Amino acid sequence: MNLSNLFKIALRAISNNKLRSSLTMLGIIIGVASVIAMLAIGQGSKKSI
């Protein structure tokens, strides 16, 4: 299997499962944002102490 074939299969799978794909992307975005927020809170509390 070459790279272009795999890319076509991946796009087809994403388009067939739109709700699952959007929920997965939303979960990843929320996860990354929460990690960044926790790091910012930790750094802010270190500076205040």
mmCIF entry with sequence, helices, sheets and N, C-alpha, C, O atoms, coordinates in Angstrom:
data_MODEL
# 
_entry.id   MODEL 
# 
_entity.id                         1 
_entity.type                       polymer 
_entity.pdbx_number_of_molecules   1 
# 
_entity_poly.entity_id                      1 
_entity_poly.type                           'polypeptide(L)' 
_entity_poly.nstd_linkage                   no 
_entity_poly.nstd_monomer                   no 
_entity_poly.pdbx_seq_one_letter_code       MNLSNLFKIALRAISNNKLRSSLTMLGIIIGVASVIAMLAIGQGSKKSI 
_entity_poly.pdbx_seq_one_letter_code_can   MNLSNLFKIALRAISNNKLRSSLTMLGIIIGVASVIAMLAIGQGSKKSI 
_entity_poly.pdbx_strand_id                 A 
# 
loop_
_entity_poly_seq.entity_id 
_entity_poly_seq.num 
_entity_poly_seq.mon_id 
_entity_poly_seq.hetero 
1 1  MET n 
1 2  ASN n 
1 3  LEU n 
1 4  SER n 
1 5  ASN n 
1 6  LEU n 
1 7  PHE n 
1 8  LYS n 
1 9  ILE n 
1 10 ALA n 
1 11 LEU n 
1 12 ARG n 
1 13 ALA n 
1 14 ILE n 
1 15 SER n 
1 16 ASN n 
1 17 ASN n 
1 18 LYS n 
1 19 LEU n 
1 20 ARG n 
1 21 SER n 
1 22 SER n 
1 23 LEU n 
1 24 THR n 
1 25 MET n 
1 26 LEU n 
1 27 GLY n 
1 28 ILE n 
1 29 ILE n 
1 30 ILE n 
1 31 GLY n 
1 32 VAL n 
1 33 ALA n 
1 34 SER n 
1 35 VAL n 
1 36 ILE n 
1 37 ALA n 
1 38 MET n 
1 39 LEU n 
1 40 ALA n 
1 41 ILE n 
1 42 GLY n 
1 43 GLN n 
1 44 GLY n 
1 45 SER n 
1 46 LYS n 
1 47 LYS n 
1 48 SER n 
1 49 ILE n 
# 
_struct_asym.id          A 
_struct_asym.entity_id   1 
# 
loop_
_struct_conf.conf_type_id 
_struct_conf.id 
_struct_conf.pdbx_PDB_helix_id 
_struct_conf.beg_label_comp_id 
_struct_conf.beg_label_asym_id 
_struct_conf.beg_label_seq_id 
_struct_conf.pdbx_beg_PDB_ins_code 
_struct_conf.end_label_comp_id 
_struct_conf.end_label_asym_id 
_struct_conf.end_label_seq_id 
_struct_conf.pdbx_end_PDB_ins_code 
_struct_conf.beg_auth_comp_id 
_struct_conf.beg_auth_asym_id 
_struct_conf.beg_auth_seq_id 
_struct_conf.end_auth_comp_id 
_struct_conf.end_auth_asym_id 
_struct_conf.end_auth_seq_id 
_struct_conf.pdbx_PDB_helix_class 
_struct_conf.details 
_struct_conf.pdbx_PDB_helix_length 
HELX_P HELX_P1 AA1 LEU A 3  ? ASN A 16 ? LEU A 3  ASN A 16 1 ? 14 
HELX_P HELX_P2 AA2 LYS A 18 ? SER A 48 ? LYS A 18 SER A 48 1 ? 31 
# 
_struct_conf_type.id          HELX_P 
_struct_conf_type.criteria    ? 
_struct_conf_type.reference   ? 
# 
loop_
_atom_site.group_PDB 
_atom_site.id 
_atom_site.type_symbol 
_atom_site.label_atom_id 
_atom_site.label_alt_id 
_atom_site.label_comp_id 
_atom_site.label_asym_id 
_atom_site.label_entity_id 
_atom_site.label_seq_id 
_atom_site.pdbx_PDB_ins_code 
_atom_site.Cartn_x 
_atom_site.Cartn_y 
_atom_site.Cartn_z 
_atom_site.occupancy 
_atom_site.B_iso_or_equiv 
_atom_site.pdbx_formal_charge 
_atom_site.auth_seq_id 
_atom_site.auth_comp_id 
_atom_site.auth_asym_id 
_atom_site.auth_atom_id 
_atom_site.pdbx_PDB_model_num 
ATOM 1   N N  . MET A 1 1  ? 0.846   -1.189 0.000  1.00 0.00 ? 1  MET A N  1 
ATOM 2   C CA . MET A 1 1  ? 0.000   0.000  0.000  1.00 0.00 ? 1  MET A CA 1 
ATOM 3   C C  . MET A 1 1  ? 0.884   1.242  0.000  1.00 0.00 ? 1  MET A C  1 
ATOM 4   O O  . MET A 1 1  ? 1.789   1.381  0.823  1.00 0.00 ? 1  MET A O  1 
ATOM 5   N N  . ASN A 1 2  ? 0.608   2.123  -0.922 1.00 0.00 ? 2  ASN A N  1 
ATOM 6   C CA . ASN A 1 2  ? 1.382   3.350  -0.962 1.00 0.00 ? 2  ASN A CA 1 
ATOM 7   C C  . ASN A 1 2  ? 0.695   4.440  -0.128 1.00 0.00 ? 2  ASN A C  1 
ATOM 8   O O  . ASN A 1 2  ? -0.416  4.265  0.371  1.00 0.00 ? 2  ASN A O  1 
ATOM 9   N N  . LEU A 1 3  ? 1.378   5.533  -0.003 1.00 0.00 ? 3  LEU A N  1 
ATOM 10  C CA . LEU A 1 3  ? 0.925   6.601  0.889  1.00 0.00 ? 3  LEU A CA 1 
ATOM 11  C C  . LEU A 1 3  ? -0.369  7.248  0.393  1.00 0.00 ? 3  LEU A C  1 
ATOM 12  O O  . LEU A 1 3  ? -1.242  7.569  1.200  1.00 0.00 ? 3  LEU A O  1 
ATOM 13  N N  . SER A 1 4  ? -0.505  7.442  -0.905 1.00 0.00 ? 4  SER A N  1 
ATOM 14  C CA . SER A 1 4  ? -1.711  8.085  -1.419 1.00 0.00 ? 4  SER A CA 1 
ATOM 15  C C  . SER A 1 4  ? -2.942  7.200  -1.203 1.00 0.00 ? 4  SER A C  1 
ATOM 16  O O  . SER A 1 4  ? -4.030  7.709  -0.934 1.00 0.00 ? 4  SER A O  1 
ATOM 17  N N  . ASN A 1 5  ? -2.776  5.890  -1.319 1.00 0.00 ? 5  ASN A N  1 
ATOM 18  C CA . ASN A 1 5  ? -3.891  4.968  -1.081 1.00 0.00 ? 5  ASN A CA 1 
ATOM 19  C C  . ASN A 1 5  ? -4.324  5.010  0.386  1.00 0.00 ? 5  ASN A C  1 
ATOM 20  O O  . ASN A 1 5  ? -5.516  5.027  0.694  1.00 0.00 ? 5  ASN A O  1 
ATOM 21  N N  . LEU A 1 6  ? -3.352  5.027  1.270  1.00 0.00 ? 6  LEU A N  1 
ATOM 22  C CA . LEU A 1 6  ? -3.674  5.112  2.699  1.00 0.00 ? 6  LEU A CA 1 
ATOM 23  C C  . LEU A 1 6  ? -4.370  6.427  3.037  1.00 0.00 ? 6  LEU A C  1 
ATOM 24  O O  . LEU A 1 6  ? -5.279  6.467  3.867  1.00 0.00 ? 6  LEU A O  1 
ATOM 25  N N  . PHE A 1 7  ? -3.933  7.496  2.386  1.00 0.00 ? 7  PHE A N  1 
ATOM 26  C CA . PHE A 1 7  ? -4.550  8.807  2.618  1.00 0.00 ? 7  PHE A CA 1 
ATOM 27  C C  . PHE A 1 7  ? -5.999  8.809  2.154  1.00 0.00 ? 7  PHE A C  1 
ATOM 28  O O  . PHE A 1 7  ? -6.865  9.361  2.832  1.00 0.00 ? 7  PHE A O  1 
ATOM 29  N N  . LYS A 1 8  ? -6.274  8.198  1.006  1.00 0.00 ? 8  LYS A N  1 
ATOM 30  C CA . LYS A 1 8  ? -7.646  8.116  0.499  1.00 0.00 ? 8  LYS A CA 1 
ATOM 31  C C  . LYS A 1 8  ? -8.528  7.290  1.432  1.00 0.00 ? 8  LYS A C  1 
ATOM 32  O O  . LYS A 1 8  ? -9.681  7.648  1.676  1.00 0.00 ? 8  LYS A O  1 
ATOM 33  N N  . ILE A 1 9  ? -7.990  6.188  1.954  1.00 0.00 ? 9  ILE A N  1 
ATOM 34  C CA . ILE A 1 9  ? -8.753  5.348  2.885  1.00 0.00 ? 9  ILE A CA 1 
ATOM 35  C C  . ILE A 1 9  ? -9.062  6.114  4.163  1.00 0.00 ? 9  ILE A C  1 
ATOM 36  O O  . ILE A 1 9  ? -10.168 6.020  4.695  1.00 0.00 ? 9  ILE A O  1 
ATOM 37  N N  . ALA A 1 10 ? -8.075  6.880  4.663  1.00 0.00 ? 10 ALA A N  1 
ATOM 38  C CA . ALA A 1 10 ? -8.277  7.655  5.883  1.00 0.00 ? 10 ALA A CA 1 
ATOM 39  C C  . ALA A 1 10 ? -9.334  8.734  5.684  1.00 0.00 ? 10 ALA A C  1 
ATOM 40  O O  . ALA A 1 10 ? -10.178 8.939  6.556  1.00 0.00 ? 10 ALA A O  1 
ATOM 41  N N  . LEU A 1 11 ? -9.297  9.425  4.548  1.00 0.00 ? 11 LEU A N  1 
ATOM 42  C CA . LEU A 1 11 ? -10.304 10.459 4.282  1.00 0.00 ? 11 LEU A CA 1 
ATOM 43  C C  . LEU A 1 11 ? -11.686 9.848  4.129  1.00 0.00 ? 11 LEU A C  1 
ATOM 44  O O  . LEU A 1 11 ? -12.673 10.441 4.565  1.00 0.00 ? 11 LEU A O  1 
ATOM 45  N N  . ARG A 1 12 ? -11.772 8.686  3.524  1.00 0.00 ? 12 ARG A N  1 
ATOM 46  C CA . ARG A 1 12 ? -13.064 8.021  3.376  1.00 0.00 ? 12 ARG A CA 1 
ATOM 47  C C  . ARG A 1 12 ? -13.615 7.618  4.741  1.00 0.00 ? 12 ARG A C  1 
ATOM 48  O O  . ARG A 1 12 ? -14.813 7.754  4.993  1.00 0.00 ? 12 ARG A O  1 
ATOM 49  N N  . ALA A 1 13 ? -12.752 7.128  5.614  1.00 0.00 ? 13 ALA A N  1 
ATOM 50  C CA . ALA A 1 13 ? -13.193 6.735  6.951  1.00 0.00 ? 13 ALA A CA 1 
ATOM 51  C C  . ALA A 1 13 ? -13.657 7.946  7.758  1.00 0.00 ? 13 ALA A C  1 
ATOM 52  O O  . ALA A 1 13 ? -14.638 7.867  8.497  1.00 0.00 ? 13 ALA A O  1 
ATOM 53  N N  . ILE A 1 14 ? -12.949 9.064  7.612  1.00 0.00 ? 14 ILE A N  1 
ATOM 54  C CA . ILE A 1 14 ? -13.350 10.284 8.325  1.00 0.00 ? 14 ILE A CA 1 
ATOM 55  C C  . ILE A 1 14 ? -14.688 10.791 7.808  1.00 0.00 ? 14 ILE A C  1 
ATOM 56  O O  . ILE A 1 14 ? -15.541 11.213 8.589  1.00 0.00 ? 14 ILE A O  1 
ATOM 57  N N  . SER A 1 15 ? -14.870 10.749 6.494  1.00 0.00 ? 15 SER A N  1 
ATOM 58  C CA . SER A 1 15 ? -16.128 11.265 5.939  1.00 0.00 ? 15 SER A CA 1 
ATOM 59  C C  . SER A 1 15 ? -17.307 10.346 6.258  1.00 0.00 ? 15 SER A C  1 
ATOM 60  O O  . SER A 1 15 ? -18.438 10.818 6.373  1.00 0.00 ? 15 SER A O  1 
ATOM 61  N N  . ASN A 1 16 ? -17.065 9.055  6.400  1.00 0.00 ? 16 ASN A N  1 
ATOM 62  C CA . ASN A 1 16 ? -18.151 8.132  6.736  1.00 0.00 ? 16 ASN A CA 1 
ATOM 63  C C  . ASN A 1 16 ? -18.553 8.239  8.206  1.00 0.00 ? 16 ASN A C  1 
ATOM 64  O O  . ASN A 1 16 ? -19.705 7.975  8.550  1.00 0.00 ? 16 ASN A O  1 
ATOM 65  N N  . ASN A 1 17 ? -17.635 8.615  9.061  1.00 0.00 ? 17 ASN A N  1 
ATOM 66  C CA . ASN A 1 17 ? -17.902 8.709  10.502 1.00 0.00 ? 17 ASN A CA 1 
ATOM 67  C C  . ASN A 1 17 ? -17.720 10.153 10.963 1.00 0.00 ? 17 ASN A C  1 
ATOM 68  O O  . ASN A 1 17 ? -16.823 10.444 11.755 1.00 0.00 ? 17 ASN A O  1 
ATOM 69  N N  . LYS A 1 18 ? -18.561 11.052 10.475 1.00 0.00 ? 18 LYS A N  1 
ATOM 70  C CA . LYS A 1 18 ? -18.390 12.478 10.776 1.00 0.00 ? 18 LYS A CA 1 
ATOM 71  C C  . LYS A 1 18 ? -18.570 12.787 12.262 1.00 0.00 ? 18 LYS A C  1 
ATOM 72  O O  . LYS A 1 18 ? -17.798 13.554 12.836 1.00 0.00 ? 18 LYS A O  1 
ATOM 73  N N  . LEU A 1 19 ? -19.586 12.190 12.883 1.00 0.00 ? 19 LEU A N  1 
ATOM 74  C CA . LEU A 1 19 ? -19.833 12.476 14.294 1.00 0.00 ? 19 LEU A CA 1 
ATOM 75  C C  . LEU A 1 19 ? -18.692 11.951 15.156 1.00 0.00 ? 19 LEU A C  1 
ATOM 76  O O  . LEU A 1 19 ? -18.230 12.646 16.061 1.00 0.00 ? 19 LEU A O  1 
ATOM 77  N N  . ARG A 1 20 ? -18.243 10.754 14.888 1.00 0.00 ? 20 ARG A N  1 
ATOM 78  C CA . ARG A 1 20 ? -17.149 10.176 15.662 1.00 0.00 ? 20 ARG A CA 1 
ATOM 79  C C  . ARG A 1 20 ? -15.869 10.977 15.472 1.00 0.00 ? 20 ARG A C  1 
ATOM 80  O O  . ARG A 1 20 ? -15.123 11.200 16.425 1.00 0.00 ? 20 ARG A O  1 
ATOM 81  N N  . SER A 1 21 ? -15.618 11.405 14.246 1.00 0.00 ? 21 SER A N  1 
ATOM 82  C CA . SER A 1 21 ? -14.421 12.191 13.969 1.00 0.00 ? 21 SER A CA 1 
ATOM 83  C C  . SER A 1 21 ? -14.459 13.539 14.675 1.00 0.00 ? 21 SER A C  1 
ATOM 84  O O  . SER A 1 21 ? -13.458 13.979 15.240 1.00 0.00 ? 21 SER A O  1 
ATOM 85  N N  . SER A 1 22 ? -15.623 14.195 14.641 1.00 0.00 ? 22 SER A N  1 
ATOM 86  C CA . SER A 1 22 ? -15.719 15.500 15.292 1.00 0.00 ? 22 SER A CA 1 
ATOM 87  C C  . SER A 1 22 ? -15.614 15.375 16.806 1.00 0.00 ? 22 SER A C  1 
ATOM 88  O O  . SER A 1 22 ? -14.998 16.220 17.456 1.00 0.00 ? 22 SER A O  1 
ATOM 89  N N  . LEU A 1 23 ? -16.208 14.330 17.372 1.00 0.00 ? 23 LEU A N  1 
ATOM 90  C CA . LEU A 1 23 ? -16.092 14.149 18.822 1.00 0.00 ? 23 LEU A CA 1 
ATOM 91  C C  . LEU A 1 23 ? -14.658 13.824 19.235 1.00 0.00 ? 23 LEU A C  1 
ATOM 92  O O  . LEU A 1 23 ? -14.196 14.263 20.288 1.00 0.00 ? 23 LEU A O  1 
ATOM 93  N N  . THR A 1 24 ? -13.959 13.056 18.406 1.00 0.00 ? 24 THR A N  1 
ATOM 94  C CA . THR A 1 24 ? -12.560 12.751 18.690 1.00 0.00 ? 24 THR A CA 1 
ATOM 95  C C  . THR A 1 24 ? -11.711 14.012 18.639 1.00 0.00 ? 24 THR A C  1 
ATOM 96  O O  . THR A 1 24 ? -10.878 14.234 19.517 1.00 0.00 ? 24 THR A O  1 
ATOM 97  N N  . MET A 1 25 ? -11.916 14.844 17.612 1.00 0.00 ? 25 MET A N  1 
ATOM 98  C CA . MET A 1 25 ? -11.165 16.093 17.519 1.00 0.00 ? 25 MET A CA 1 
ATOM 99  C C  . MET A 1 25 ? -11.485 17.021 18.691 1.00 0.00 ? 25 MET A C  1 
ATOM 100 O O  . MET A 1 25 ? -10.593 17.680 19.225 1.00 0.00 ? 25 MET A O  1 
ATOM 101 N N  . LEU A 1 26 ? -12.757 17.071 19.088 1.00 0.00 ? 26 LEU A N  1 
ATOM 102 C CA . LEU A 1 26 ? -13.144 17.897 20.226 1.00 0.00 ? 26 LEU A CA 1 
ATOM 103 C C  . LEU A 1 26 ? -12.462 17.414 21.504 1.00 0.00 ? 26 LEU A C  1 
ATOM 104 O O  . LEU A 1 26 ? -12.000 18.225 22.307 1.00 0.00 ? 26 LEU A O  1 
ATOM 105 N N  . GLY A 1 27 ? -12.398 16.105 21.694 1.00 0.00 ? 27 GLY A N  1 
ATOM 106 C CA . GLY A 1 27 ? -11.728 15.553 22.873 1.00 0.00 ? 27 GLY A CA 1 
ATOM 107 C C  . GLY A 1 27 ? -10.248 15.870 22.892 1.00 0.00 ? 27 GLY A C  1 
ATOM 108 O O  . GLY A 1 27 ? -9.695  16.190 23.944 1.00 0.00 ? 27 GLY A O  1 
ATOM 109 N N  . ILE A 1 28 ? -9.605  15.784 21.749 1.00 0.00 ? 28 ILE A N  1 
ATOM 110 C CA . ILE A 1 28 ? -8.173  16.101 21.679 1.00 0.00 ? 28 ILE A CA 1 
ATOM 111 C C  . ILE A 1 28 ? -7.941  17.578 21.979 1.00 0.00 ? 28 ILE A C  1 
ATOM 112 O O  . ILE A 1 28 ? -7.011  17.929 22.705 1.00 0.00 ? 28 ILE A O  1 
ATOM 113 N N  . ILE A 1 29 ? -8.785  18.442 21.421 1.00 0.00 ? 29 ILE A N  1 
ATOM 114 C CA . ILE A 1 29 ? -8.638  19.882 21.659 1.00 0.00 ? 29 ILE A CA 1 
ATOM 115 C C  . ILE A 1 29 ? -8.848  20.214 23.129 1.00 0.00 ? 29 ILE A C  1 
ATOM 116 O O  . ILE A 1 29 ? -8.091  21.002 23.697 1.00 0.00 ? 29 ILE A O  1 
ATOM 117 N N  . ILE A 1 30 ? -9.861  19.626 23.753 1.00 0.00 ? 30 ILE A N  1 
ATOM 118 C CA . ILE A 1 30 ? -10.119 19.878 25.172 1.00 0.00 ? 30 ILE A CA 1 
ATOM 119 C C  . ILE A 1 30 ? -8.977  19.336 26.030 1.00 0.00 ? 30 ILE A C  1 
ATOM 120 O O  . ILE A 1 30 ? -8.579  19.967 27.010 1.00 0.00 ? 30 ILE A O  1 
ATOM 121 N N  . GLY A 1 31 ? -8.457  18.175 25.665 1.00 0.00 ? 31 GLY A N  1 
ATOM 122 C CA . GLY A 1 31 ? -7.347  17.603 26.424 1.00 0.00 ? 31 GLY A CA 1 
ATOM 123 C C  . GLY A 1 31 ? -6.101  18.467 26.379 1.00 0.00 ? 31 GLY A C  1 
ATOM 124 O O  . GLY A 1 31 ? -5.469  18.705 27.409 1.00 0.00 ? 31 GLY A O  1 
ATOM 125 N N  . VAL A 1 32 ? -5.746  18.935 25.198 1.00 0.00 ? 32 VAL A N  1 
ATOM 126 C CA . VAL A 1 32 ? -4.561  19.782 25.061 1.00 0.00 ? 32 VAL A CA 1 
ATOM 127 C C  . VAL A 1 32 ? -4.764  21.100 25.794 1.00 0.00 ? 32 VAL A C  1 
ATOM 128 O O  . VAL A 1 32 ? -3.849  21.595 26.453 1.00 0.00 ? 32 VAL A O  1 
ATOM 129 N N  . ALA A 1 33 ? -5.958  21.667 25.681 1.00 0.00 ? 33 ALA A N  1 
ATOM 130 C CA . ALA A 1 33 ? -6.238  22.933 26.363 1.00 0.00 ? 33 ALA A CA 1 
ATOM 131 C C  . ALA A 1 33 ? -6.180  22.775 27.878 1.00 0.00 ? 33 ALA A C  1 
ATOM 132 O O  . ALA A 1 33 ? -5.707  23.675 28.573 1.00 0.00 ? 33 ALA A O  1 
ATOM 133 N N  . SER A 1 34 ? -6.654  21.641 28.403 1.00 0.00 ? 34 SER A N  1 
ATOM 134 C CA . SER A 1 34 ? -6.617  21.446 29.851 1.00 0.00 ? 34 SER A CA 1 
ATOM 135 C C  . SER A 1 34 ? -5.191  21.264 30.351 1.00 0.00 ? 34 SER A C  1 
ATOM 136 O O  . SER A 1 34 ? -4.851  21.735 31.436 1.00 0.00 ? 34 SER A O  1 
ATOM 137 N N  . VAL A 1 35 ? -4.356  20.589 29.573 1.00 0.00 ? 35 VAL A N  1 
ATOM 138 C CA . VAL A 1 35 ? -2.948  20.439 29.979 1.00 0.00 ? 35 VAL A CA 1 
ATOM 139 C C  . VAL A 1 35 ? -2.259  21.795 29.987 1.00 0.00 ? 35 VAL A C  1 
ATOM 140 O O  . VAL A 1 35 ? -1.509  22.101 30.913 1.00 0.00 ? 35 VAL A O  1 
ATOM 141 N N  . ILE A 1 36 ? -2.501  22.604 28.974 1.00 0.00 ? 36 ILE A N  1 
ATOM 142 C CA . ILE A 1 36 ? -1.889  23.936 28.929 1.00 0.00 ? 36 ILE A CA 1 
ATOM 143 C C  . ILE A 1 36 ? -2.390  24.792 30.083 1.00 0.00 ? 36 ILE A C  1 
ATOM 144 O O  . ILE A 1 36 ? -1.610  25.529 30.685 1.00 0.00 ? 36 ILE A O  1 
ATOM 145 N N  . ALA A 1 37 ? -3.677  24.706 30.401 1.00 0.00 ? 37 ALA A N  1 
ATOM 146 C CA . ALA A 1 37 ? -4.227  25.486 31.511 1.00 0.00 ? 37 ALA A CA 1 
ATOM 147 C C  . ALA A 1 37 ? -3.631  25.044 32.841 1.00 0.00 ? 37 ALA A C  1 
ATOM 148 O O  . ALA A 1 37 ? -3.313  25.883 33.684 1.00 0.00 ? 37 ALA A O  1 
ATOM 149 N N  . MET A 1 38 ? -3.476  23.742 33.039 1.00 0.00 ? 38 MET A N  1 
ATOM 150 C CA . MET A 1 38 ? -2.899  23.264 34.300 1.00 0.00 ? 38 MET A CA 1 
ATOM 151 C C  . MET A 1 38 ? -1.442  23.692 34.439 1.00 0.00 ? 38 MET A C  1 
ATOM 152 O O  . MET A 1 38 ? -1.001  24.042 35.533 1.00 0.00 ? 38 MET A O  1 
ATOM 153 N N  . LEU A 1 39 ? -0.699  23.666 33.349 1.00 0.00 ? 39 LEU A N  1 
ATOM 154 C CA . LEU A 1 39 ? 0.688   24.137 33.407 1.00 0.00 ? 39 LEU A CA 1 
ATOM 155 C C  . LEU A 1 39 ? 0.745   25.628 33.725 1.00 0.00 ? 39 LEU A C  1 
ATOM 156 O O  . LEU A 1 39 ? 1.597   26.068 34.497 1.00 0.00 ? 39 LEU A O  1 
ATOM 157 N N  . ALA A 1 40 ? -0.153  26.401 33.137 1.00 0.00 ? 40 ALA A N  1 
ATOM 158 C CA . ALA A 1 40 ? -0.183  27.843 33.400 1.00 0.00 ? 40 ALA A CA 1 
ATOM 159 C C  . ALA A 1 40 ? -0.555  28.118 34.843 1.00 0.00 ? 40 ALA A C  1 
ATOM 160 O O  . ALA A 1 40 ? 0.025   29.004 35.471 1.00 0.00 ? 40 ALA A O  1 
ATOM 161 N N  . ILE A 1 41 ? -1.514  27.373 35.382 1.00 0.00 ? 41 ILE A N  1 
ATOM 162 C CA . ILE A 1 41 ? -1.915  27.549 36.789 1.00 0.00 ? 41 ILE A CA 1 
ATOM 163 C C  . ILE A 1 41 ? -0.747  27.177 37.708 1.00 0.00 ? 41 ILE A C  1 
ATOM 164 O O  . ILE A 1 41 ? -0.493  27.860 38.700 1.00 0.00 ? 41 ILE A O  1 
ATOM 165 N N  . GLY A 1 42 ? -0.045  26.102 37.378 1.00 0.00 ? 42 GLY A N  1 
ATOM 166 C CA . GLY A 1 42 ? 1.102   25.689 38.195 1.00 0.00 ? 42 GLY A CA 1 
ATOM 167 C C  . GLY A 1 42 ? 2.210   26.737 38.188 1.00 0.00 ? 42 GLY A C  1 
ATOM 168 O O  . GLY A 1 42 ? 2.785   27.042 39.233 1.00 0.00 ? 42 GLY A O  1 
ATOM 169 N N  . GLN A 1 43 ? 2.507   27.280 37.027 1.00 0.00 ? 43 GLN A N  1 
ATOM 170 C CA . GLN A 1 43 ? 3.553   28.292 36.936 1.00 0.00 ? 43 GLN A CA 1 
ATOM 171 C C  . GLN A 1 43 ? 3.145   29.583 37.671 1.00 0.00 ? 43 GLN A C  1 
ATOM 172 O O  . GLN A 1 43 ? 3.970   30.225 38.322 1.00 0.00 ? 43 GLN A O  1 
ATOM 173 N N  . GLY A 1 44 ? 1.871   29.944 37.554 1.00 0.00 ? 44 GLY A N  1 
ATOM 174 C CA . GLY A 1 44 ? 1.385   31.137 38.243 1.00 0.00 ? 44 GLY A CA 1 
ATOM 175 C C  . GLY A 1 44 ? 1.425   30.982 39.749 1.00 0.00 ? 44 GLY A C  1 
ATOM 176 O O  . GLY A 1 44 ? 1.746   31.929 40.467 1.00 0.00 ? 44 GLY A O  1 
ATOM 177 N N  . SER A 1 45 ? 1.100   29.790 40.234 1.00 0.00 ? 45 SER A N  1 
ATOM 178 C CA . SER A 1 45 ? 1.137   29.586 41.685 1.00 0.00 ? 45 SER A CA 1 
ATOM 179 C C  . SER A 1 45 ? 2.572   29.541 42.198 1.00 0.00 ? 45 SER A C  1 
ATOM 180 O O  . SER A 1 45 ? 2.829   29.949 43.331 1.00 0.00 ? 45 SER A O  1 
ATOM 181 N N  . LYS A 1 46 ? 3.501   29.060 41.396 1.00 0.00 ? 46 LYS A N  1 
ATOM 182 C CA . LYS A 1 46 ? 4.917   29.085 41.805 1.00 0.00 ? 46 LYS A CA 1 
ATOM 183 C C  . LYS A 1 46 ? 5.413   30.515 41.938 1.00 0.00 ? 46 LYS A C  1 
ATOM 184 O O  . LYS A 1 46 ? 6.139   30.845 42.875 1.00 0.00 ? 46 LYS A O  1 
ATOM 185 N N  . LYS A 1 47 ? 5.014   31.371 40.986 1.00 0.00 ? 47 LYS A N  1 
ATOM 186 C CA . LYS A 1 47 ? 5.479   32.748 41.041 1.00 0.00 ? 47 LYS A CA 1 
ATOM 187 C C  . LYS A 1 47 ? 4.843   33.512 42.185 1.00 0.00 ? 47 LYS A C  1 
ATOM 188 O O  . LYS A 1 47 ? 5.473   34.396 42.767 1.00 0.00 ? 47 LYS A O  1 
ATOM 189 N N  . SER A 1 48 ? 3.594   33.182 42.517 1.00 0.00 ? 48 SER A N  1 
ATOM 190 C CA . SER A 1 48 ? 2.938   33.909 43.603 1.00 0.00 ? 48 SER A CA 1 
ATOM 191 C C  . SER A 1 48 ? 3.483   33.495 44.972 1.00 0.00 ? 48 SER A C  1 
ATOM 192 O O  . SER A 1 48 ? 3.442   34.275 45.923 1.00 0.00 ? 48 SER A O  1 
ATOM 193 N N  . ILE A 1 49 ? 3.995   32.260 45.064 1.00 0.00 ? 49 ILE A N  1 
ATOM 194 C CA . ILE A 1 49 ? 4.572   31.800 46.321 1.00 0.00 ? 49 ILE A CA 1 
ATOM 195 C C  . ILE A 1 49 ? 6.031   32.231 46.335 1.00 0.00 ? 49 ILE A C  1 
ATOM 196 O O  . ILE A 1 49 ? 6.746   31.959 47.299 1.00 0.00 ? 49 ILE A O  1 
# 
